[in-house]
Amino acid sequence: MTVELPRPWRRARPEPGPEYRSILVVDIAGFGRWPNPHQIVARDVLTTAVRDGLRAVGVRQADLGWQDRGDGMMVLIPARVSKVDILDPVIPLVAARLRRHNATSAPRIRVRVSLHAGEVHRDAHGWVGSDLNTACRLADADPVRAGLLGDAVLVVSDVLYQSVVRHGYRRVDPAAFTRVEVAEKEVREPAWVAQVS
């Protein structure tokens, strides 16, 4: 004989919790002013550059959370991938690919890149979370827009600067970063900006 437990005693399925990811946001400057064929080329060049950069450190496409933003992308990278790997060599490889394209082809692709990390949720429509919002606000911040002098500018959150960048791993030069204040919508915090070479 099977005894059915009363409803309050049944074990409910837990809601899925957040997962910790590195959050890479890339925005193409001036994208909306270009004709459609240039937008298509730029998206293809940038997507290939980011995928190849991540593949260079052993990250499979299937492991990534990828969200298209039209004029750029958000890439959610598993926590097992070192942020040092993202800072060197992934971001410099992406910038080098853009420089090669820009030396011979149109349009000239210039990007603002932000790197942050934190908790994100996946729902039926994609990814969401306040840390994701922060990464997007960093890429859109006025000091970052003003800091785009070459083909790529990088902004990292203060927490990432303090935990990784300031220690100078590999070719990451803390002295290349300038502290700025970000005041974009709900985000009010310091961040660190550097040209990507």
Secondary structure, 3 states (H helix, E strand, C coil): CCCCCCHHHCCCCCCCCCEEEEEEEEEECCHHHCCHHHHHHHHHHHHHHHHHHHHCCCCCHHHCEEEECCCEEEEEEECCCCHHHHHHHHHHHHHHHHHHHHHHCCCCCCEEEEEEEEEEEEECCEEECHHHHHHHHHHHCHHHHHCCCCCEEEEEEHHHHHHCHHHCCCCCCHHHCEEEEEEECCEEEEEEEEECC
